[in-house]
């Protein structure tokens, strides 16, 4: 006795689209975070010592 599994291609497509959209959002979010971290690290040494008060 064999059992067959029916896969609805529309549902699979919607799940795949949602996963890809979430991955895209994650990559944009990670890129923004990385940019802000690198920007902060590059600007900090250039600021005057008196302006860095409380951050060193």
mmCIF file of the N, C-alpha and C atoms, coordinates in Angstrom:
data_MODEL
# 
_entry.id   MODEL 
# 
loop_
_atom_site.group_PDB 
_atom_site.id 
_atom_site.type_symbol 
_atom_site.label_atom_id 
_atom_site.label_alt_id 
_atom_site.label_comp_id 
_atom_site.label_asym_id 
_atom_site.label_entity_id 
_atom_site.label_seq_id 
_atom_site.pdbx_PDB_ins_code 
_atom_site.Cartn_x 
_atom_site.Cartn_y 
_atom_site.Cartn_z 
_atom_site.occupancy 
_atom_site.B_iso_or_equiv 
_atom_site.pdbx_formal_charge 
_atom_site.auth_seq_id 
_atom_site.auth_comp_id 
_atom_site.auth_asym_id 
_atom_site.auth_atom_id 
_atom_site.pdbx_PDB_model_num 
ATOM 1   N N  . UNK A 1 1  ? 0.843  -1.171 0.000  1.00 0.00 ? 1  UNK A N  1 
ATOM 2   C CA . UNK A 1 1  ? 0.000  0.000  0.000  1.00 0.00 ? 1  UNK A CA 1 
ATOM 3   C C  . UNK A 1 1  ? 0.897  1.246  0.000  1.00 0.00 ? 1  UNK A C  1 
ATOM 4   N N  . UNK A 1 2  ? 0.747  2.083  -0.990 1.00 0.00 ? 2  UNK A N  1 
ATOM 5   C CA . UNK A 1 2  ? 1.560  3.295  -1.082 1.00 0.00 ? 2  UNK A CA 1 
ATOM 6   C C  . UNK A 1 2  ? 0.674  4.511  -0.818 1.00 0.00 ? 2  UNK A C  1 
ATOM 7   N N  . UNK A 1 3  ? 1.274  5.461  -0.201 1.00 0.00 ? 3  UNK A N  1 
ATOM 8   C CA . UNK A 1 3  ? 0.564  6.716  0.036  1.00 0.00 ? 3  UNK A CA 1 
ATOM 9   C C  . UNK A 1 3  ? 1.208  7.787  -0.832 1.00 0.00 ? 3  UNK A C  1 
ATOM 10  N N  . UNK A 1 4  ? 0.401  8.551  -1.478 1.00 0.00 ? 4  UNK A N  1 
ATOM 11  C CA . UNK A 1 4  ? 0.954  9.623  -2.307 1.00 0.00 ? 4  UNK A CA 1 
ATOM 12  C C  . UNK A 1 4  ? 0.757  10.954 -1.588 1.00 0.00 ? 4  UNK A C  1 
ATOM 13  N N  . UNK A 1 5  ? 1.738  11.780 -1.725 1.00 0.00 ? 5  UNK A N  1 
ATOM 14  C CA . UNK A 1 5  ? 1.691  13.094 -1.103 1.00 0.00 ? 5  UNK A CA 1 
ATOM 15  C C  . UNK A 1 5  ? 1.436  14.116 -2.204 1.00 0.00 ? 5  UNK A C  1 
ATOM 16  N N  . UNK A 1 6  ? 0.425  14.912 -1.999 1.00 0.00 ? 6  UNK A N  1 
ATOM 17  C CA . UNK A 1 6  ? 0.088  15.945 -2.974 1.00 0.00 ? 6  UNK A CA 1 
ATOM 18  C C  . UNK A 1 6  ? 0.695  17.269 -2.519 1.00 0.00 ? 6  UNK A C  1 
ATOM 19  N N  . UNK A 1 7  ? 1.460  17.884 -3.396 1.00 0.00 ? 7  UNK A N  1 
ATOM 20  C CA . UNK A 1 7  ? 2.087  19.162 -3.087 1.00 0.00 ? 7  UNK A CA 1 
ATOM 21  C C  . UNK A 1 7  ? 1.431  20.229 -3.945 1.00 0.00 ? 7  UNK A C  1 
ATOM 22  N N  . UNK A 1 8  ? 0.917  21.224 -3.281 1.00 0.00 ? 8  UNK A N  1 
ATOM 23  C CA . UNK A 1 8  ? 0.295  22.349 -3.976 1.00 0.00 ? 8  UNK A CA 1 
ATOM 24  C C  . UNK A 1 8  ? 1.395  23.327 -4.395 1.00 0.00 ? 8  UNK A C  1 
ATOM 25  N N  . UNK A 1 9  ? 1.613  23.445 -5.675 1.00 0.00 ? 9  UNK A N  1 
ATOM 26  C CA . UNK A 1 9  ? 2.713  24.278 -6.185 1.00 0.00 ? 9  UNK A CA 1 
ATOM 27  C C  . UNK A 1 9  ? 2.513  25.759 -5.861 1.00 0.00 ? 9  UNK A C  1 
ATOM 28  N N  . UNK A 1 10 ? 1.294  26.217 -5.783 1.00 0.00 ? 10 UNK A N  1 
ATOM 29  C CA . UNK A 1 10 ? 1.055  27.616 -5.435 1.00 0.00 ? 10 UNK A CA 1 
ATOM 30  C C  . UNK A 1 10 ? 1.514  27.917 -4.014 1.00 0.00 ? 10 UNK A C  1 
ATOM 31  N N  . UNK A 1 11 ? 1.213  26.999 -3.097 1.00 0.00 ? 11 UNK A N  1 
ATOM 32  C CA . UNK A 1 11 ? 1.631  27.190 -1.701 1.00 0.00 ? 11 UNK A CA 1 
ATOM 33  C C  . UNK A 1 11 ? 3.140  27.170 -1.581 1.00 0.00 ? 11 UNK A C  1 
ATOM 34  N N  . UNK A 1 12 ? 3.785  26.270 -2.300 1.00 0.00 ? 12 UNK A N  1 
ATOM 35  C CA . UNK A 1 12 ? 5.248  26.198 -2.269 1.00 0.00 ? 12 UNK A CA 1 
ATOM 36  C C  . UNK A 1 12 ? 5.842  27.490 -2.825 1.00 0.00 ? 12 UNK A C  1 
ATOM 37  N N  . UNK A 1 13 ? 5.259  28.006 -3.882 1.00 0.00 ? 13 UNK A N  1 
ATOM 38  C CA . UNK A 1 13 ? 5.738  29.255 -4.466 1.00 0.00 ? 13 UNK A CA 1 
ATOM 39  C C  . UNK A 1 13 ? 5.589  30.421 -3.519 1.00 0.00 ? 13 UNK A C  1 
ATOM 40  N N  . UNK A 1 14 ? 4.475  30.483 -2.804 1.00 0.00 ? 14 UNK A N  1 
ATOM 41  C CA . UNK A 1 14 ? 4.260  31.573 -1.850 1.00 0.00 ? 14 UNK A CA 1 
ATOM 42  C C  . UNK A 1 14 ? 5.238  31.493 -0.684 1.00 0.00 ? 14 UNK A C  1 
ATOM 43  N N  . UNK A 1 15 ? 5.494  30.281 -0.212 1.00 0.00 ? 15 UNK A N  1 
ATOM 44  C CA . UNK A 1 15 ? 6.456  30.102 0.881  1.00 0.00 ? 15 UNK A CA 1 
ATOM 45  C C  . UNK A 1 15 ? 7.846  30.518 0.409  1.00 0.00 ? 15 UNK A C  1 
ATOM 46  N N  . UNK A 1 16 ? 8.205  30.113 -0.786 1.00 0.00 ? 16 UNK A N  1 
ATOM 47  C CA . UNK A 1 16 ? 9.516  30.476 -1.332 1.00 0.00 ? 16 UNK A CA 1 
ATOM 48  C C  . UNK A 1 16 ? 9.639  31.986 -1.498 1.00 0.00 ? 16 UNK A C  1 
ATOM 49  N N  . UNK A 1 17 ? 8.610  32.632 -1.993 1.00 0.00 ? 17 UNK A N  1 
ATOM 50  C CA . UNK A 1 17 ? 8.632  34.086 -2.168 1.00 0.00 ? 17 UNK A CA 1 
ATOM 51  C C  . UNK A 1 17 ? 8.777  34.794 -0.825 1.00 0.00 ? 17 UNK A C  1 
ATOM 52  N N  . UNK A 1 18 ? 8.096  34.288 0.180  1.00 0.00 ? 18 UNK A N  1 
ATOM 53  C CA . UNK A 1 18 ? 8.184  34.909 1.505  1.00 0.00 ? 18 UNK A CA 1 
ATOM 54  C C  . UNK A 1 18 ? 9.581  34.750 2.096  1.00 0.00 ? 18 UNK A C  1 
ATOM 55  N N  . UNK A 1 19 ? 10.163 33.569 1.926  1.00 0.00 ? 19 UNK A N  1 
ATOM 56  C CA . UNK A 1 19 ? 11.518 33.343 2.432  1.00 0.00 ? 19 UNK A CA 1 
ATOM 57  C C  . UNK A 1 19 ? 12.512 34.271 1.737  1.00 0.00 ? 19 UNK A C  1 
ATOM 58  N N  . UNK A 1 20 ? 12.378 34.414 0.430  1.00 0.00 ? 20 UNK A N  1 
ATOM 59  C CA . UNK A 1 20 ? 13.286 35.283 -0.310 1.00 0.00 ? 20 UNK A CA 1 
ATOM 60  C C  . UNK A 1 20 ? 13.104 36.752 0.091  1.00 0.00 ? 20 UNK A C  1 
ATOM 61  N N  . UNK A 1 21 ? 11.877 37.173 0.326  1.00 0.00 ? 21 UNK A N  1 
ATOM 62  C CA . UNK A 1 21 ? 11.627 38.554 0.758  1.00 0.00 ? 21 UNK A CA 1 
ATOM 63  C C  . UNK A 1 21 ? 12.239 38.802 2.137  1.00 0.00 ? 21 UNK A C  1 
ATOM 64  N N  . UNK A 1 22 ? 12.079 37.855 3.045  1.00 0.00 ? 22 UNK A N  1 
ATOM 65  C CA . UNK A 1 22 ? 12.655 38.010 4.380  1.00 0.00 ? 22 UNK A CA 1 
ATOM 66  C C  . UNK A 1 22 ? 14.173 38.025 4.322  1.00 0.00 ? 22 UNK A C  1 
ATOM 67  N N  . UNK A 1 23 ? 14.754 37.218 3.445  1.00 0.00 ? 23 UNK A N  1 
ATOM 68  C CA . UNK A 1 23 ? 16.211 37.207 3.295  1.00 0.00 ? 23 UNK A CA 1 
ATOM 69  C C  . UNK A 1 23 ? 16.691 38.542 2.740  1.00 0.00 ? 23 UNK A C  1 
ATOM 70  N N  . UNK A 1 24 ? 15.947 39.109 1.807  1.00 0.00 ? 24 UNK A N  1 
ATOM 71  C CA . UNK A 1 24 ? 16.312 40.411 1.253  1.00 0.00 ? 24 UNK A CA 1 
ATOM 72  C C  . UNK A 1 24 ? 16.257 41.504 2.294  1.00 0.00 ? 24 UNK A C  1 
ATOM 73  N N  . UNK A 1 25 ? 15.213 41.491 3.103  1.00 0.00 ? 25 UNK A N  1 
ATOM 74  C CA . UNK A 1 25 ? 15.081 42.483 4.176  1.00 0.00 ? 25 UNK A CA 1 
ATOM 75  C C  . UNK A 1 25 ? 16.220 42.328 5.175  1.00 0.00 ? 25 UNK A C  1 
ATOM 76  N N  . UNK A 1 26 ? 16.569 41.088 5.507  1.00 0.00 ? 26 UNK A N  1 
ATOM 77  C CA . UNK A 1 26 ? 17.667 40.840 6.434  1.00 0.00 ? 26 UNK A CA 1 
ATOM 78  C C  . UNK A 1 26 ? 18.977 41.380 5.877  1.00 0.00 ? 26 UNK A C  1 
ATOM 79  N N  . UNK A 1 27 ? 19.233 41.168 4.585  1.00 0.00 ? 27 UNK A N  1 
ATOM 80  C CA . UNK A 1 27 ? 20.480 41.644 3.984  1.00 0.00 ? 27 UNK A CA 1 
ATOM 81  C C  . UNK A 1 27 ? 20.553 43.168 3.969  1.00 0.00 ? 27 UNK A C  1 
ATOM 82  N N  . UNK A 1 28 ? 19.440 43.826 3.685  1.00 0.00 ? 28 UNK A N  1 
ATOM 83  C CA . UNK A 1 28 ? 19.420 45.293 3.716  1.00 0.00 ? 28 UNK A CA 1 
ATOM 84  C C  . UNK A 1 28 ? 19.675 45.786 5.130  1.00 0.00 ? 28 UNK A C  1 
ATOM 85  N N  . UNK A 1 29 ? 19.033 45.162 6.097  1.00 0.00 ? 29 UNK A N  1 
ATOM 86  C CA . UNK A 1 29 ? 19.207 45.544 7.499  1.00 0.00 ? 29 UNK A CA 1 
ATOM 87  C C  . UNK A 1 29 ? 20.650 45.331 7.953  1.00 0.00 ? 29 UNK A C  1 
ATOM 88  N N  . UNK A 1 30 ? 21.239 44.215 7.587  1.00 0.00 ? 30 UNK A N  1 
ATOM 89  C CA . UNK A 1 30 ? 22.631 43.940 7.943  1.00 0.00 ? 30 UNK A CA 1 
ATOM 90  C C  . UNK A 1 30 ? 23.571 44.928 7.264  1.00 0.00 ? 30 UNK A C  1 
ATOM 91  N N  . UNK A 1 31 ? 23.275 45.299 6.021  1.00 0.00 ? 31 UNK A N  1 
ATOM 92  C CA . UNK A 1 31 ? 24.101 46.272 5.313  1.00 0.00 ? 31 UNK A CA 1 
ATOM 93  C C  . UNK A 1 31 ? 24.064 47.640 5.967  1.00 0.00 ? 31 UNK A C  1 
ATOM 94  N N  . UNK A 1 32 ? 22.890 48.067 6.384  1.00 0.00 ? 32 UNK A N  1 
ATOM 95  C CA . UNK A 1 32 ? 22.763 49.356 7.074  1.00 0.00 ? 32 UNK A CA 1 
ATOM 96  C C  . UNK A 1 32 ? 23.533 49.330 8.385  1.00 0.00 ? 32 UNK A C  1 
ATOM 97  N N  . UNK A 1 33 ? 23.407 48.244 9.113  1.00 0.00 ? 33 UNK A N  1 
ATOM 98  C CA . UNK A 1 33 ? 24.105 48.110 10.397 1.00 0.00 ? 33 UNK A CA 1 
ATOM 99  C C  . UNK A 1 33 ? 25.621 48.142 10.184 1.00 0.00 ? 33 UNK A C  1 
ATOM 100 N N  . UNK A 1 34 ? 26.107 47.422 9.193  1.00 0.00 ? 34 UNK A N  1 
ATOM 101 C CA . UNK A 1 34 ? 27.538 47.393 8.902  1.00 0.00 ? 34 UNK A CA 1 
ATOM 102 C C  . UNK A 1 34 ? 28.026 48.774 8.475  1.00 0.00 ? 34 UNK A C  1 
ATOM 103 N N  . UNK A 1 35 ? 27.268 49.458 7.633  1.00 0.00 ? 35 UNK A N  1 
ATOM 104 C CA . UNK A 1 35 ? 27.645 50.803 7.212  1.00 0.00 ? 35 UNK A CA 1 
ATOM 105 C C  . UNK A 1 35 ? 27.746 51.742 8.401  1.00 0.00 ? 35 UNK A C  1 
ATOM 106 N N  . UNK A 1 36 ? 26.754 51.711 9.284  1.00 0.00 ? 36 UNK A N  1 
ATOM 107 C CA . UNK A 1 36 ? 26.763 52.616 10.444 1.00 0.00 ? 36 UNK A CA 1 
ATOM 108 C C  . UNK A 1 36 ? 27.941 52.320 11.369 1.00 0.00 ? 36 UNK A C  1 
ATOM 109 N N  . UNK A 1 37 ? 28.254 51.043 11.566 1.00 0.00 ? 37 UNK A N  1 
ATOM 110 C CA . UNK A 1 37 ? 29.381 50.682 12.426 1.00 0.00 ? 37 UNK A CA 1 
ATOM 111 C C  . UNK A 1 37 ? 30.700 51.165 11.822 1.00 0.00 ? 37 UNK A C  1 
ATOM 112 N N  . UNK A 1 38 ? 30.894 50.921 10.538 1.00 0.00 ? 38 UNK A N  1 
ATOM 113 C CA . UNK A 1 38 ? 32.139 51.349 9.893  1.00 0.00 ? 38 UNK A CA 1 
ATOM 114 C C  . UNK A 1 38 ? 32.230 52.868 9.811  1.00 0.00 ? 38 UNK A C  1 
ATOM 115 N N  . UNK A 1 39 ? 31.115 53.521 9.560  1.00 0.00 ? 39 UNK A N  1 
ATOM 116 C CA . UNK A 1 39 ? 31.117 54.979 9.511  1.00 0.00 ? 39 UNK A CA 1 
ATOM 117 C C  . UNK A 1 39 ? 31.473 55.558 10.882 1.00 0.00 ? 39 UNK A C  1 
ATOM 118 N N  . UNK A 1 40 ? 30.884 55.021 11.922 1.00 0.00 ? 40 UNK A N  1 
ATOM 119 C CA . UNK A 1 40 ? 31.192 55.488 13.278 1.00 0.00 ? 40 UNK A CA 1 
ATOM 120 C C  . UNK A 1 40 ? 32.643 55.276 13.637 1.00 0.00 ? 40 UNK A C  1 
ATOM 121 N N  . UNK A 1 41 ? 33.189 54.132 13.232 1.00 0.00 ? 41 UNK A N  1 
ATOM 122 C CA . UNK A 1 41 ? 34.592 53.854 13.519 1.00 0.00 ? 41 UNK A CA 1 
ATOM 123 C C  . UNK A 1 41 ? 35.528 54.746 12.719 1.00 0.00 ? 41 UNK A C  1 
ATOM 124 N N  . UNK A 1 42 ? 35.110 55.175 11.541 1.00 0.00 ? 42 UNK A N  1 
ATOM 125 C CA . UNK A 1 42 ? 35.974 56.044 10.742 1.00 0.00 ? 42 UNK A CA 1 
ATOM 126 C C  . UNK A 1 42 ? 35.873 57.502 11.178 1.00 0.00 ? 42 UNK A C  1 
ATOM 127 N N  . UNK A 1 43 ? 34.741 57.935 11.687 1.00 0.00 ? 43 UNK A N  1 
ATOM 128 C CA . UNK A 1 43 ? 34.564 59.332 12.087 1.00 0.00 ? 43 UNK A CA 1 
ATOM 129 C C  . UNK A 1 43 ? 35.123 59.591 13.488 1.00 0.00 ? 43 UNK A C  1 
ATOM 130 N N  . UNK A 1 44 ? 35.077 58.610 14.364 1.00 0.00 ? 44 UNK A N  1 
ATOM 131 C CA . UNK A 1 44 ? 35.497 58.808 15.748 1.00 0.00 ? 44 UNK A CA 1 
ATOM 132 C C  . UNK A 1 44 ? 36.933 59.309 15.860 1.00 0.00 ? 44 UNK A C  1 
ATOM 133 N N  . UNK A 1 45 ? 37.921 58.694 15.194 1.00 0.00 ? 45 UNK A N  1 
ATOM 134 C CA . UNK A 1 45 ? 39.299 59.198 15.349 1.00 0.00 ? 45 UNK A CA 1 
ATOM 135 C C  . UNK A 1 45 ? 39.510 60.590 14.765 1.00 0.00 ? 45 UNK A C  1 
ATOM 136 N N  . UNK A 1 46 ? 38.674 61.006 13.830 1.00 0.00 ? 46 UNK A N  1 
ATOM 137 C CA . UNK A 1 46 ? 38.839 62.319 13.209 1.00 0.00 ? 46 UNK A CA 1 
ATOM 138 C C  . UNK A 1 46 ? 38.282 63.458 14.065 1.00 0.00 ? 46 UNK A C  1 
ATOM 139 N N  . UNK A 1 47 ? 37.449 63.134 15.035 1.00 0.00 ? 47 UNK A N  1 
ATOM 140 C CA . UNK A 1 47 ? 36.841 64.196 15.841 1.00 0.00 ? 47 UNK A CA 1 
ATOM 141 C C  . UNK A 1 47 ? 37.860 64.736 16.844 1.00 0.00 ? 47 UNK A C  1 
ATOM 142 N N  . UNK A 1 48 ? 37.691 66.004 17.204 1.00 0.00 ? 48 UNK A N  1 
ATOM 143 C CA . UNK A 1 48 ? 38.596 66.636 18.148 1.00 0.00 ? 48 UNK A CA 1 
ATOM 144 C C  . UNK A 1 48 ? 38.472 65.986 19.523 1.00 0.00 ? 48 UNK A C  1 
ATOM 145 N N  . UNK A 1 49 ? 39.571 66.023 20.258 1.00 0.00 ? 49 UNK A N  1 
ATOM 146 C CA . UNK A 1 49 ? 39.599 65.340 21.561 1.00 0.00 ? 49 UNK A CA 1 
ATOM 147 C C  . UNK A 1 49 ? 38.554 65.927 22.517 1.00 0.00 ? 49 UNK A C  1 
ATOM 148 N N  . UNK A 1 50 ? 38.352 67.246 22.492 1.00 0.00 ? 50 UNK A N  1 
ATOM 149 C CA . UNK A 1 50 ? 37.374 67.850 23.402 1.00 0.00 ? 50 UNK A CA 1 
ATOM 150 C C  . UNK A 1 50 ? 35.932 67.491 23.024 1.00 0.00 ? 50 UNK A C  1 
ATOM 151 N N  . UNK A 1 51 ? 35.697 67.168 21.769 1.00 0.00 ? 51 UNK A N  1 
ATOM 152 C CA . UNK A 1 51 ? 34.356 66.751 21.352 1.00 0.00 ? 51 UNK A CA 1 
ATOM 153 C C  . UNK A 1 51 ? 34.078 65.294 21.711 1.00 0.00 ? 51 UNK A C  1 
ATOM 154 N N  . UNK A 1 52 ? 35.137 64.523 21.968 1.00 0.00 ? 52 UNK A N  1 
ATOM 155 C CA . UNK A 1 52 ? 34.987 63.113 22.337 1.00 0.00 ? 52 UNK A CA 1 
ATOM 156 C C  . UNK A 1 52 ? 34.803 62.933 23.838 1.00 0.00 ? 52 UNK A C  1 
ATOM 157 N N  . UNK A 1 53 ? 34.622 63.996 24.551 1.00 0.00 ? 53 UNK A N  1 
ATOM 158 C CA . UNK A 1 53 ? 34.504 63.932 26.000 1.00 0.00 ? 53 UNK A CA 1 
ATOM 159 C C  . UNK A 1 53 ? 33.386 62.974 26.405 1.00 0.00 ? 53 UNK A C  1 
ATOM 160 N N  . UNK A 1 54 ? 33.680 62.034 27.253 1.00 0.00 ? 54 UNK A N  1 
ATOM 161 C CA . UNK A 1 54 ? 32.710 61.072 27.731 1.00 0.00 ? 54 UNK A CA 1 
ATOM 162 C C  . UNK A 1 54 ? 32.579 59.844 26.839 1.00 0.00 ? 54 UNK A C  1 
ATOM 163 N N  . UNK A 1 55 ? 33.304 59.791 25.739 1.00 0.00 ? 55 UNK A N  1 
ATOM 164 C CA . UNK A 1 55 ? 33.217 58.647 24.841 1.00 0.00 ? 55 UNK A CA 1 
ATOM 165 C C  . UNK A 1 55 ? 34.511 57.852 24.786 1.00 0.00 ? 55 UNK A C  1 
ATOM 166 N N  . UNK A 1 56 ? 35.520 58.285 25.518 1.00 0.00 ? 56 UNK A N  1 
ATOM 167 C CA . UNK A 1 56 ? 36.805 57.563 25.463 1.00 0.00 ? 56 UNK A CA 1 
ATOM 168 C C  . UNK A 1 56 ? 37.064 56.856 26.759 1.00 0.00 ? 56 UNK A C  1 
# 
